[in-house]
Amino acid sequence: SSGDLLWLRPLLPQQATQLSASSTEMASTWSALSNTMELLSGLFSLEDSPTTLDPGRRQCDQGTYVEELRRVIDKVESEGADSEALDDIRQRLEEIEQEASKGLAVTVRHAVSGEVVAVVRARPTDTAAVLREGVLRETGDALVALRFIHGSKVLKDSETLEEAGVQDGASVLVIRSPLKCLTASFDGTSRVCQLGKGNAADDDKASFMTESGPVMSAALSPCSGFVLVVCSGGDGCVRCASTGELEFHLQGWVASGEYSSNGQFITGASDNGTARIWCAKTGRCLHELSGHADDVKAATFSPDSSLVATASCDGTAIVYEAASGRPLLRLVGHVDVVRSVVFSQDGKWVLTTSMDATARIWCAASGQCAQALKGHTKALSGASFAPDGSRVLTASFDGSVRVWDAMSGDCMLLLPAENSVVNAAAFSPDGASVLVASASESFRLFCASTGDCRVTFEGHEDWVRVASFSPDGTLVASGSYDGTARIWSALDGECVQTLEGHGGAVVAASIAAA
């Protein structure tokens, strides 16, 4: 922007004085630099906004001016300028070059009124995340979900603007939706409140649910109308998210639980080496999934709800047909307890983690092991696929998080956790960032490509136990041993809401559409 460029002008005379006031050549050089800055300033000014400047000329001019500025800076430095004094200028030049590479100007309009909300500059390879950033920076309205529509299609988080057919000068519509947050605690309570309504403890519309024992996990149904709660002692139940009223208990012992994507079923680990599939409307057990020789640690649905995969202490994972409960594949290869299991978003691959310090990627159709991911030195605690399935994230008790190439099995990134403990790790919805919570009062957001720390979230007074993204990736919910949950902006790390009222560690914190 022109504001970013204006700051350079006062530096130019100072640097010229440092070099040589009497040097005609240097004065000419600094004049050229100043003129170049003036041209760039005009290029990024409001008068030459993306809506009024011809796109072809804009891209050509940017490239020409940026190249000229770099040439002049190199000349000034070669003739004796203080290199440290030019470091900031070079950094800003890189920012300008990045801005110059954004060949698209996208107008975001309110879906109801048609009012222009923001004009966002973007690259064809950017995703809807850059549109969200532009809208949030313009409006500051963080505690809502933003969905973008181009033509008649909602933009997917993992889809690039080019893939969605968004071209330079295009308009997209934005729909704002309220959000709710689910929290659960070892104090035996779960709470659901609408974001932006102040403290959950004071929200008269928040639902409060008290269970028979410490809550181990809690999840909202896909429609956000119900809450699945699993407590210590094997009790699982479903409650109304609006009122907190008990709907039913799940039949049998429940060690873990999750909804199918269609919201019709629940699966989870049970006792006696089994998992179960329950009806999400009644809690009745539909199928008991047997075949393991030891306790089941986890159970999960495939994205289309047609399959269930289980992880067991017997060192294997099994894939079942959800409709019948019939075992289809046994995944054999780990040499110790299998702790977790997840599907890729396209349902073609299964990812397992084990106490043997490895993760494995399996073909969901054949059961063959495609990759064994080796590099951690201690047991793994969890793993997940990137949204596009190209990468895998693993978390380990060795105090590190790794990002792997799913095709080659090569480790792409090694992210250390504070105090050598990983409490939570996740890809952002667009796959561009990795969230890591560890044994610290703060937690961090890393670039998934470079490993650079983008944002540090600071404010909790005890270790952060859980952290997760909102569906659109603009917000992060965290839960801590300090008994609070917090909502943060993923853009700058600002805490936008604190949810108090729990009397114990918060073990679940998630955001969903209200």
Order of alpha helices (4+ residues) and beta strands (2+ residues): alpha-alpha-alpha-alpha-alpha-beta-beta-alpha-beta-beta-beta-beta-beta-beta-beta-beta-beta-beta-beta-beta-beta-beta-beta-beta-beta-beta-beta-beta-beta-beta-beta-beta-beta-beta-beta-beta-beta-beta-beta-beta-beta-beta
